[in-house]
């Protein structure tokens, strides 16, 4: 009799878990406040600059990556990913305020790195198969979206492609493997 009760309990827990995930996956809820995203460009600029800071090459702010991120999230991202991204932006602000008693924009570089490290760890599992399943069924985490959009925006900007990477405007013949010279930048066109 105890085995039957245990099996029923396990099935009930599994059913509740699956129904919760299904509800979260399919719920539509209220419309997303995408009109507020352009007002958060300063926060996006600082987040992107934390990922790709200015060194002897231009940083993400110099390349106006925040404009790229805003445009891509509003125009080219599905509603589920938009919701994850907007929720993540709000979470960054709340986390910075609760941990450092100031906004992310006013935090030091070390504090910003720690905040982004927290969100990277929050959005990543130690088992790779769980990361793949999460990405497939629930979408990419906020940090992964932010990182990917920052790198895409930087690499496709004029400054990022010409000053941040090695750029050959008219490439010659195709060479499958090109050795890098000492202190050479990554290729933008190869």
MDTraj code that builds the backbone (N, CA, C; nanometers):
import mdtraj as md
import numpy as np

residues = "UNK UNK UNK UNK UNK UNK UNK UNK UNK UNK UNK UNK UNK UNK UNK UNK UNK UNK UNK UNK UNK UNK UNK UNK UNK UNK UNK UNK UNK UNK UNK UNK UNK UNK UNK UNK UNK UNK UNK UNK UNK UNK UNK UNK UNK UNK UNK UNK UNK UNK UNK UNK UNK UNK UNK UNK UNK UNK UNK UNK UNK UNK UNK UNK UNK UNK UNK UNK UNK UNK UNK UNK UNK UNK UNK UNK UNK UNK UNK UNK UNK UNK UNK UNK UNK UNK UNK UNK UNK UNK UNK UNK UNK UNK UNK UNK UNK UNK UNK UNK UNK UNK UNK UNK UNK UNK UNK UNK UNK UNK UNK UNK UNK UNK UNK UNK UNK UNK UNK UNK UNK UNK UNK UNK UNK UNK UNK UNK UNK UNK UNK UNK UNK UNK UNK UNK UNK UNK UNK UNK UNK UNK UNK UNK UNK UNK UNK UNK UNK UNK UNK UNK UNK UNK UNK UNK UNK UNK UNK UNK UNK UNK UNK UNK UNK UNK UNK UNK UNK UNK UNK UNK UNK UNK UNK UNK UNK UNK UNK UNK UNK UNK UNK UNK UNK UNK UNK UNK UNK UNK".split()
xyz = np.array([
    [0.0808, -0.1181, 0.0000],
    [0.0000, 0.0000, 0.0000],
    [0.0867, 0.1266, 0.0000],
    [0.2015, 0.1247, 0.0655],
    [0.2883, 0.2410, 0.0712],
    [0.3482, 0.2709, -0.0665],
    [0.3746, 0.1648, -0.1429],
    [0.4313, 0.1840, -0.2751],
    [0.3312, 0.2560, -0.3656],
    [0.2068, 0.2184, -0.3570],
    [0.1021, 0.2819, -0.4379],
    [0.0886, 0.4296, -0.4009],
    [0.0953, 0.4613, -0.2750],
    [0.0865, 0.6002, -0.2296],
    [0.2081, 0.6798, -0.2766],
    [0.3241, 0.6187, -0.2710],
    [0.4466, 0.6859, -0.3155],
    [0.4405, 0.7151, -0.4648],
    [0.3946, 0.6188, -0.5445],
    [0.3839, 0.6383, -0.6891],
    [0.2834, 0.7483, -0.7199],
    [0.1711, 0.7508, -0.6488],
    [0.0716, 0.8560, -0.6703],
    [0.1287, 0.9939, -0.6343],
    [0.2063, 0.9991, -0.5291],
    [0.2672, 1.1265, -0.4882],
    [0.3667, 1.1754, -0.5934],
    [0.4475, 1.0839, -0.6442],
    [0.5456, 1.1200, -0.7477],
    [0.4746, 1.1678, -0.8736],
    [0.3704, 1.0960, -0.9141],
    [0.2947, 1.1375, -1.0328],
    [0.2296, 1.2739, -1.0125],
    [0.1810, 1.2997, -0.8938],
    [0.1188, 1.4301, -0.8657],
    [0.2224, 1.5416, -0.8745],
    [0.3410, 1.5184, -0.8186],
    [0.4466, 1.6191, -0.8265],
    [0.4910, 1.6441, -0.9702],
    [0.5069, 1.5373, -1.0471],
    [0.5467, 1.5514, -1.1873],
    [0.4397, 1.6272, -1.2648],
    [0.3139, 1.5953, -1.2410],
    [0.2039, 1.6639, -1.3093],
    [0.2024, 1.8121, -1.2745],
    [0.2221, 1.8451, -1.1479],
    [0.2260, 1.9857, -1.1077],
    [0.3445, 2.0579, -1.1723],
    [0.4591, 1.9940, -1.1757],
    [0.5769, 2.0550, -1.2380],
    [0.5574, 2.0793, -1.3863],
    [0.5058, 1.9785, -1.4561],
    [0.4829, 1.9919, -1.5999],
    [0.3765, 2.0969, -1.6274],
    [0.2713, 2.1006, -1.5476],
    [0.1661, 2.1998, -1.5700],
    [0.2166, 2.3410, -1.5426],
    [0.3031, 2.3568, -1.4442],
    [0.3603, 2.4891, -1.4169],
    [0.4469, 2.5382, -1.5309],
    [0.5316, 2.4502, -1.5842],
    [0.6157, 2.4862, -1.6985],
    [0.5302, 2.5145, -1.8206],
    [0.4280, 2.4319, -1.8424],
    [0.3390, 2.4515, -1.9572],
    [0.2658, 2.5841, -1.9453],
    [0.2170, 2.6165, -1.8268],
    [0.1482, 2.7434, -1.8066],
    [0.2417, 2.8604, -1.8359],
    [0.3618, 2.8557, -1.7846],
    [0.4586, 2.9630, -1.8067],
    [0.4939, 2.9744, -1.9544],
    [0.4977, 2.8615, -2.0219],
    [0.5348, 2.8578, -2.1633],
    [0.4259, 2.9177, -2.2518],
    [0.2997, 2.8901, -2.2199],
    [0.1904, 2.9293, -2.3080],
    [0.1124, 3.0529, -2.2638],
    [0.1361, 3.1026, -2.1430],
    [0.0561, 3.2165, -2.0982],
    [0.0930, 3.3403, -2.1783],
    [-0.0074, 3.4187, -2.2092],
    [0.0155, 3.5375, -2.2895],
    [0.0231, 3.6609, -2.2010],
    [-0.0671, 3.6729, -2.1082],
    [-0.0618, 3.7821, -2.0127],
    [-0.0802, 3.9178, -2.0768],
    [-0.0321, 4.0187, -2.0071],
    [-0.0485, 4.1551, -2.0534],
    [0.0555, 4.1892, -2.1596],
    [0.0279, 4.2910, -2.2408],
    [0.1229, 4.3284, -2.3446],
    [0.2552, 4.3763, -2.2851],
    [0.3600, 4.3553, -2.3590],
    [0.4930, 4.3912, -2.3112],
    [0.5159, 4.5417, -2.3256],
    [0.5836, 4.6024, -2.2292],
    [0.6099, 4.7468, -2.2368],
    [0.7317, 4.7779, -2.3232],
    [0.7263, 4.7437, -2.4516],
    [0.8393, 4.7666, -2.5406],
    [0.8651, 4.9149, -2.5643],
    [0.7640, 4.9981, -2.5448],
    [0.7843, 5.1412, -2.5643],
    [0.8770, 5.2012, -2.4581],
    [0.9004, 5.1287, -2.3482],
    [0.9901, 5.1758, -2.2433],
    [1.1356, 5.1384, -2.2700],
    [1.1597, 5.0501, -2.3646],
    [1.2964, 5.0047, -2.3906],
    [1.3873, 5.1171, -2.4402],
    [1.3439, 5.2055, -2.5302],
    [1.4334, 5.3152, -2.5698],
    [1.4730, 5.4059, -2.4542],
    [1.3927, 5.4121, -2.3494],
    [1.4265, 5.4945, -2.2335],
    [1.5358, 5.4299, -2.1484],
    [1.5628, 5.3041, -2.1726],
    [1.6642, 5.2319, -2.0950],
    [1.7951, 5.2187, -2.1723],
    [1.8167, 5.3061, -2.2709],
    [1.9386, 5.2976, -2.3520],
    [2.0647, 5.3198, -2.2703],
    [2.0578, 5.4055, -2.1703],
    [2.1771, 5.4297, -2.0878],
    [2.2160, 5.3030, -2.0128],
    [2.1170, 5.2330, -1.9581],
    [2.1445, 5.1064, -1.8897],
    [2.1995, 5.0041, -1.9884],
    [2.1385, 4.9955, -2.1074],
    [2.1878, 4.9017, -2.2089],
    [2.3303, 4.9361, -2.2503],
    [2.3594, 5.0660, -2.2638],
    [2.4944, 5.1074, -2.3022],
    [2.5965, 5.0657, -2.1973],
    [2.5624, 5.0820, -2.0713],
    [2.6554, 5.0449, -1.9638],
    [2.6712, 4.8925, -1.9539],
    [2.5617, 4.8192, -1.9733],
    [2.5712, 4.6723, -1.9734],
    [2.6610, 4.6248, -2.0874],
    [2.6395, 4.6816, -2.2075],
    [2.7207, 4.6420, -2.3228],
    [2.8663, 4.6819, -2.3031],
    [2.8896, 4.7992, -2.2452],
    [3.0273, 4.8439, -2.2210],
    [3.0965, 4.7553, -2.1180],
    [3.0209, 4.6980, -2.0266],
    [3.0791, 4.6046, -1.9304],
    [3.1225, 4.4764, -2.0000],
    [3.0479, 4.4356, -2.1021],
    [3.0828, 4.3142, -2.1759],
    [3.2004, 4.3397, -2.2704],
    [3.1953, 4.4511, -2.3452],
    [3.3052, 4.4874, -2.4365],
    [3.3516, 4.6284, -2.3988],
    [3.4462, 4.6379, -2.3053],
    [3.4912, 4.7707, -2.2613],
    [3.5888, 4.8341, -2.3616],
    [3.6030, 4.9645, -2.3499],
    [3.6994, 5.0368, -2.4325],
    [3.8396, 5.0087, -2.3796],
    [3.9272, 4.9695, -2.4678],
    [4.0692, 4.9517, -2.4354],
    [4.1448, 5.0334, -2.5404],
    [4.2412, 4.9723, -2.6065],
    [4.3049, 5.0407, -2.7185],
    [4.2183, 5.0296, -2.8446],
    [4.1074, 4.9590, -2.8334],
    [4.0074, 4.9504, -2.9404],
    [3.8779, 5.0121, -2.8880],
    [3.7866, 5.0511, -2.9752],
    [3.6611, 5.1101, -2.9278],
    [3.5794, 5.0099, -2.8473],
    [3.5038, 5.0619, -2.7520],
    [3.4158, 4.9783, -2.6717],
    [3.2761, 4.9739, -2.7312],
    [3.1874, 4.9050, -2.6634],
    [3.0504, 4.8890, -2.7126],
    [2.9758, 5.0219, -2.7166],
    [3.0040, 5.1114, -2.6219],
    [2.9388, 5.2428, -2.6231],
    [2.9819, 5.3238, -2.7449],
    [3.1086, 5.3146, -2.7797],
    [3.1583, 5.3877, -2.8961],
    [3.0889, 5.3415, -3.0240],
    [3.0514, 5.2154, -3.0286],
    [2.9876, 5.1576, -3.1472],
    [2.8356, 5.1707, -3.1440],
    [2.7819, 5.2343, -3.0406],
    [2.6362, 5.2530, -3.0264],
    [2.5613, 5.1195, -3.0284],
    [2.6141, 5.0235, -2.9561],
    [2.5539, 4.8905, -2.9509],
    [2.4153, 4.8954, -2.8869],
    [2.3910, 4.9910, -2.7978],
    [2.2601, 5.0008, -2.7326],
    [2.1487, 5.0257, -2.8344],
    [2.1778, 5.0998, -2.9412],
    [2.0778, 5.1211, -3.0464],
    [2.0474, 4.9907, -3.1188],
    [2.1521, 4.9133, -3.1451],
    [2.1348, 4.7837, -3.2114],
    [2.0513, 4.6900, -3.1244],
    [2.0836, 4.6843, -2.9957],
    [2.0113, 4.5944, -2.9046],
    [1.8642, 4.6342, -2.8985],
    [1.8370, 4.7631, -2.8847],
    [1.6986, 4.8106, -2.8776],
    [1.6218, 4.7733, -3.0037],
    [1.6807, 4.7980, -3.1180],
    [1.6144, 4.7686, -3.2452],
    [1.5893, 4.6186, -3.2612],
    [1.6870, 4.5379, -3.2279],
    [1.6719, 4.3928, -3.2433],
    [1.5664, 4.3362, -3.1484],
    [1.5640, 4.3833, -3.0246],
    [1.4660, 4.3313, -2.9288],
    [1.3249, 4.3722, -2.9698],
    [1.3079, 4.4958, -3.0133],
    [1.1742, 4.5435, -3.0503],
    [1.1264, 4.4807, -3.1808],
    [1.2123, 4.4765, -3.2817],
    [1.1677, 4.4387, -3.4155],
    [1.1910, 4.2923, -3.4532],
    [1.2929, 4.2292, -3.3984],
    [1.3315, 4.0966, -3.4490],
    [1.3327, 3.9869, -3.3447],
    [1.2667, 4.0074, -3.2337],
    [1.2662, 3.9072, -3.1280],
    [1.1224, 3.8666, -3.0990],
    [1.1013, 3.7378, -3.0762],
    [0.9654, 3.6919, -3.0464],
    [0.9227, 3.7375, -2.9063],
    [0.7942, 3.7277, -2.8800],
    [0.7371, 3.7821, -2.7558],
    [0.7958, 3.7156, -2.6313],
    [0.8207, 3.5866, -2.6380],
    [0.8751, 3.5161, -2.5212],
    [1.0154, 3.5666, -2.4887],
    [1.0999, 3.5822, -2.5906],
    [1.2355, 3.6320, -2.5683],
    [1.2333, 3.7785, -2.5246],
    [1.1389, 3.8565, -2.5785],
    [1.1253, 3.9953, -2.5351],
    [1.0911, 4.0025, -2.3869],
    [1.0012, 3.9162, -2.3438],
    [0.9617, 3.9154, -2.2031],
    [1.0795, 3.8788, -2.1133],
    [1.1568, 3.7785, -2.1550],
    [1.2750, 3.7387, -2.0781],
    [1.3735, 3.8548, -2.0699],
    [1.3933, 3.9237, -2.1817],
    [1.4899, 4.0337, -2.1858],
    [1.4444, 4.1499, -2.0983],
    [1.3179, 4.1893, -2.1107],
    [1.2673, 4.3014, -2.0312],
    [1.2658, 4.2690, -1.8823],
    [1.2302, 4.1457, -1.8489],
    [1.2344, 4.1032, -1.7088],
    [1.3773, 4.1046, -1.6574],
    [1.4712, 4.0611, -1.7401],
    [1.6127, 4.0623, -1.7017],
    [1.6649, 4.2023, -1.6776],
    [1.6245, 4.2974, -1.7620],
    [1.6661, 4.4371, -1.7405],
    [1.6152, 4.4897, -1.6067],
    [1.4901, 4.4592, -1.5770],
    [1.4341, 4.5022, -1.4483],
    [1.5069, 4.4333, -1.3330],
    [1.5397, 4.3057, -1.3503],
    [1.6106, 4.2315, -1.2452],
    [1.7501, 4.2890, -1.2205],
    [1.8170, 4.3338, -1.3266],
    [1.9501, 4.3948, -1.3099],
    [1.9390, 4.5193, -1.2218],
    [1.8409, 4.6026, -1.2515],
    [1.8216, 4.7225, -1.1701],
    [1.7892, 4.6897, -1.0259],
    [1.7000, 4.5936, -1.0056],
    [1.6619, 4.5550, -0.8693],
    [1.7792, 4.4929, -0.7936],
    [1.8573, 4.4082, -0.8624],
    [1.9707, 4.3427, -0.7976],
    [2.0780, 4.4450, -0.7586],
    [2.1054, 4.5387, -0.8479],
    [2.2057, 4.6416, -0.8178],
    [2.1601, 4.7283, -0.7004],
    [2.0325, 4.7634, -0.6990],
    [1.9805, 4.8452, -0.5887],
    [1.9823, 4.7704, -0.4563],
    [1.9487, 4.6411, -0.4591],
    [1.9451, 4.5662, -0.3334],
    [2.0847, 4.5319, -0.2827],
    [2.1773, 4.5066, -0.3726],
    [2.3106, 4.4653, -0.3283],
    [2.4023, 4.5846, -0.3005],
    [2.3986, 4.6880, -0.3855],
    [2.4920, 4.7997, -0.3735],
    [2.4255, 4.9331, -0.3388],
    [2.2932, 4.9338, -0.3246],
    [2.2180, 5.0538, -0.2877],
    [2.2363, 5.1679, -0.3885],
    [2.2551, 5.1320, -0.5153],
    [2.2645, 5.2305, -0.6225],
    [2.2306, 5.1627, -0.7544],
    [2.2037, 5.2430, -0.8548],
    [2.1679, 5.1860, -0.9845],
    [2.2906, 5.1239, -1.0500],
    [2.2667, 5.0391, -1.1486],
    [2.3760, 4.9725, -1.2196],
    [2.4677, 5.0754, -1.2839],
    [2.4115, 5.1827, -1.3357],
    [2.4895, 5.2851, -1.4048],
    [2.5904, 5.3503, -1.3112],
    [2.5570, 5.3629, -1.1829],
    [2.6455, 5.4284, -1.0863],
    [2.7427, 5.3321, -1.0189],
    [2.7313, 5.2039, -1.0462],
    [2.8206, 5.1051, -0.9849],
    [2.9600, 5.1149, -1.0446],
    [3.0597, 5.0680, -0.9689],
    [3.1966, 5.0638, -1.0195],
    [3.2102, 4.9494, -1.1192],
    [3.3227, 4.9464, -1.1877],
    [3.3463, 4.8420, -1.2877],
    [3.3472, 4.7042, -1.2227],
    [3.4100, 4.6922, -1.1066],
    [3.4140, 4.5633, -1.0366],
    [3.2734, 4.5198, -0.9952],
    [3.1922, 4.6132, -0.9493],
    [3.0552, 4.5802, -0.9098],
    [2.9726, 4.5403, -1.0313],
    [2.9919, 4.6090, -1.1427],
    [2.9197, 4.5736, -1.2652],
    [2.9569, 4.4338, -1.3121],
    [3.0851, 4.4034, -1.3073],
    [3.1289, 4.2686, -1.3466],
    [3.0679, 4.1627, -1.2554],
    [3.0606, 4.1923, -1.1274],
    [3.0023, 4.0966, -1.0325],
    [2.8525, 4.0777, -1.0589],
    [2.7834, 4.1866, -1.0914],
    [2.6405, 4.1771, -1.1221],
    [2.6187, 4.0917, -1.2463],
    [2.6956, 4.1165, -1.3521],
    [2.6807, 4.0365, -1.4740],
    [2.7209, 3.8912, -1.4511],
    [2.8206, 3.8678, -1.3669],
    [2.8593, 3.7304, -1.3340],
    [2.7445, 3.6593, -1.2622],
    [2.6749, 3.7320, -1.1751],
    [2.5586, 3.6748, -1.1055],
    [2.4519, 3.6316, -1.2060],
    [2.4224, 3.7175, -1.3039],
    [2.3191, 3.6845, -1.4019],
    [2.3654, 3.5759, -1.4990],
    [2.4950, 3.5696, -1.5243],
    [2.5461, 3.4602, -1.6064],
    [2.5285, 3.3269, -1.5341],
    [2.5626, 3.3238, -1.4064],
    [2.5469, 3.2016, -1.3277],
    [2.3999, 3.1649, -1.3096],
    [2.3147, 3.2665, -1.2957],
    [2.1718, 3.2430, -1.2784],
    [2.1099, 3.1803, -1.4032],
    [2.1600, 3.2159, -1.5200],
    [2.1036, 3.1675, -1.6455],
    [2.1719, 3.0451, -1.7020],
    [2.2686, 2.9886, -1.6280],
    [2.3447, 2.8756, -1.6790],
    [2.3457, 2.7628, -1.5771],
    [2.3230, 2.6418, -1.6265],
    [2.3329, 2.5226, -1.5417],
    [2.4707, 2.4603, -1.5589],
    [2.5129, 2.3836, -1.4610],
    [2.6432, 2.3186, -1.4714],
    [2.6399, 2.1996, -1.5664],
    [2.5216, 2.1461, -1.5932],
    [2.5074, 2.0330, -1.6861],
    [2.4629, 2.0890, -1.8209],
    [2.5428, 2.0653, -1.9228],
    [2.5212, 2.1272, -2.0531],
    [2.3886, 2.0873, -2.1172],
    [2.3440, 1.9650, -2.0975],
    [2.2185, 1.9194, -2.1588],
    [2.0995, 1.9996, -2.1051],
    [2.1063, 2.0417, -1.9775],
    [2.0005, 2.1253, -1.9205],
    [1.9990, 2.2635, -1.9858],
    [2.1169, 2.3165, -2.0182],
    [2.1236, 2.4452, -2.0881],
    [2.0592, 2.4360, -2.2261],
    [2.0854, 2.3260, -2.2962],
    [2.0259, 2.3075, -2.4289],
    [1.8745, 2.2938, -2.4192],
    [1.8270, 2.2189, -2.3194],
    [1.6831, 2.2002, -2.3024],
    [1.6162, 2.3327, -2.2648],
    [1.6786, 2.4075, -2.1775],
    [1.6216, 2.5370, -2.1391],
    [1.6140, 2.6303, -2.2590],
    [1.7205, 2.6343, -2.3363],
    [1.7231, 2.7226, -2.4535],
    [1.6160, 2.6830, -2.5544],
    [1.5951, 2.5525, -2.5707],
    [1.4983, 2.5056, -2.6691],
    [1.3551, 2.5303, -2.6235],
    [1.3248, 2.5021, -2.4984],
    [1.1871, 2.5083, -2.4508],
    [1.1493, 2.6423, -2.3877],
    [1.2396, 2.7055, -2.3165],
    [1.2076, 2.8303, -2.2480],
    [1.2717, 2.9524, -2.3125],
    [1.3670, 2.9323, -2.4020],
    [1.4370, 3.0432, -2.4659],
    [1.5675, 3.0732, -2.3960],
    [1.6458, 3.1583, -2.4584],
    [1.7759, 3.1954, -2.4030],
    [1.7565, 3.2818, -2.2786],
    [1.8492, 3.2709, -2.1866],
    [1.8422, 3.3515, -2.0648],
    [1.8718, 3.4976, -2.0983],
    [1.8419, 3.5860, -2.0046],
    [1.8662, 3.7281, -2.0252],
    [2.0126, 3.7547, -2.0566],
    [2.1029, 3.6965, -1.9777],
    [2.2447, 3.7227, -1.9984],
    [2.2902, 3.6744, -2.1350],
    [2.2453, 3.5566, -2.1761],
    [2.2856, 3.5048, -2.3070],
    [2.2350, 3.5939, -2.4199],
    [2.1121, 3.6430, -2.4087],
    [2.0590, 3.7352, -2.5096],
    [2.1415, 3.8635, -2.5131],
    [2.1685, 3.9193, -2.3956],
    [2.2448, 4.0434, -2.3876],
    [2.3842, 4.0255, -2.4457],
    [2.4511, 3.9180, -2.4087],
    [2.5865, 3.8921, -2.4586],
    [2.5867, 3.8751, -2.6100],
    [2.4944, 3.7949, -2.6616],
    [2.4891, 3.7700, -2.8055],
    [2.4583, 3.8975, -2.8835],
    [2.3619, 3.9755, -2.8364],
    [2.3273, 4.0991, -2.9053],
    [2.4411, 4.2010, -2.8982],
    [2.5115, 4.2051, -2.7879],
    [2.6254, 4.2966, -2.7745],
    [2.7355, 4.2608, -2.8728],
    [2.7688, 4.1342, -2.8804],
    [2.8755, 4.0911, -2.9715],
    [2.8342, 4.1119, -3.1173],
    [2.7091, 4.0787, -3.1508],
    [2.6614, 4.1003, -3.2879],
    [2.6633, 4.2484, -3.3238],
    [2.6135, 4.3313, -3.2335],
    [2.6103, 4.4745, -3.2585],
    [2.7490, 4.5337, -3.2737],
    [2.8424, 4.4868, -3.1925],
    [2.9808, 4.5355, -3.2004],
    [3.0464, 4.4908, -3.3307],
    [3.0318, 4.3635, -3.3629],
    [3.1002, 4.3089, -3.4807],
    [3.0424, 4.3621, -3.6115],
    [2.9155, 4.4033, -3.6123],
    [2.8556, 4.4528, -3.7354],
    [2.8587, 4.6049, -3.7460],
    [2.9069, 4.6730, -3.6436],
    [2.9185, 4.8190, -3.6510],
    [3.0445, 4.8557, -3.7295],
    [3.0464, 4.9755, -3.7828],
    [3.1614, 5.0205, -3.8602],
    [3.2871, 5.0260, -3.7739],
    [3.2764, 5.0899, -3.6565],
    [3.3932, 5.1004, -3.5682],
    [3.4407, 4.9638, -3.5196],
    [3.3457, 4.8776, -3.4834],
    [3.3835, 4.7452, -3.4341],
    [3.4537, 4.6630, -3.5407],
    [3.4015, 4.6692, -3.6628],
    [3.4598, 4.5889, -3.7708],
    [3.5932, 4.6448, -3.8176],
    [3.6081, 4.7784, -3.8213],
    [3.7308, 4.8357, -3.8765],
    [3.8376, 4.8633, -3.7727],
    [3.7979, 4.9052, -3.6532],
    [3.8963, 4.9397, -3.5492],
    [3.9126, 4.8302, -3.4450],
    [3.8068, 4.7545, -3.4190],
    [3.8119, 4.6511, -3.3169],
    [3.8578, 4.5161, -3.3700],
    [3.8490, 4.4999, -3.5015],
    [3.8926, 4.3753, -3.5636],
    [3.9756, 4.4086, -3.6870],
    [4.0512, 4.3113, -3.7360],
    [4.1258, 4.3308, -3.8602],
    [4.0260, 4.3273, -3.9745],
    [4.0291, 4.4282, -4.0581],
    [3.9290, 4.4412, -4.1637],
    [3.9995, 4.4566, -4.2975],
    [3.9652, 4.3703, -4.3896],
    [4.0195, 4.3773, -4.5250],
    [3.9029, 4.4117, -4.6169],
    [3.8987, 4.5381, -4.6620],
    [3.7840, 4.5862, -4.7379],
    [3.7614, 4.5051, -4.8654],
    [3.8668, 4.4735, -4.9355],
    [3.8555, 4.3919, -5.0561],
    [3.9428, 4.2683, -5.0345],
    [3.8833, 4.1626, -4.9812],
    [3.9642, 4.0434, -4.9571],
    [4.0074, 3.9803, -5.0881],
    [4.1254, 3.9261, -5.0875],
    [4.1783, 3.8615, -5.2085],
    [4.1272, 3.7196, -5.2199],
    [4.2159, 3.6282, -5.2392],
    [4.1787, 3.4883, -5.2548],
    [4.1411, 3.4290, -5.1196],
    [4.0622, 3.3242, -5.1247],
    [4.0202, 3.2567, -5.0031],
    [4.1365, 3.1758, -4.9475],
    [4.1655, 3.1972, -4.8210],
    [4.2675, 3.1185, -4.7514],
    [4.2000, 3.0609, -4.6278],
    [4.1964, 2.9289, -4.6216],
    [4.1225, 2.8622, -4.5139],
    [4.1853, 2.8847, -4.3773],
    [4.3155, 2.8923, -4.3712],
    [4.3824, 2.9065, -4.2422],
    [4.4893, 3.0144, -4.2552],
    [4.4728, 3.1201, -4.1786],
    [4.5679, 3.2307, -4.1828],
    [4.6263, 3.2470, -4.0434],
    [4.7572, 3.2378, -4.0303],
    [4.8158, 3.2571, -3.8971],
    [4.8077, 3.4042, -3.8562],
    [4.7796, 3.4272, -3.7292],
    [4.7737, 3.5632, -3.6775],
    [4.9139, 3.6116, -3.6441],
    [4.9373, 3.7365, -3.6720],
    [5.0636, 3.7986, -3.6347],
    [5.0575, 3.8361, -3.4868],
    [5.1694, 3.8694, -3.4291],
    [5.1724, 3.9081, -3.2889],
    [5.0907, 4.0369, -3.2709],
    [5.0008, 4.0377, -3.1710],
    [4.9130, 4.1506, -3.1371],
    [4.8157, 4.1873, -3.2481],
    [4.7856, 4.0947, -3.3379],
    [4.6896, 4.1209, -3.4451],
    [4.5490, 4.1030, -3.3932],
    [4.4559, 4.1826, -3.4454],
    [4.3162, 4.1733, -3.4086],
    [4.2509, 4.0572, -3.4834],
    [4.1356, 4.0108, -3.4359],
    [4.0613, 3.9034, -3.5049],
    [4.0101, 3.9569, -3.6379],
    [3.9956, 3.8695, -3.7371],
    [3.9509, 3.9103, -3.8694],
    [3.8020, 3.9366, -3.8705],
    [3.7607, 4.0449, -3.9335],
    [3.6202, 4.0783, -3.9473],
    [3.5627, 4.0218, -4.0771],
    [3.6456, 3.9916, -4.1745],
    [3.5954, 3.9511, -4.3066],
    [3.6332, 3.8098, -4.3444],
    [3.7089, 3.7406, -4.2654],
    [3.7524, 3.6056, -4.3060],
    [3.6597, 3.5016, -4.2515],
])
top = md.Topology()
chain = top.add_chain()
for i, resn in enumerate(residues, 1):
    res = top.add_residue(resn, chain, resSeq=i)
    for name in ("N", "CA", "C"):
        top.add_atom(name, md.element.get_by_symbol(name[0]), res)
traj = md.Trajectory(xyz[None], top)
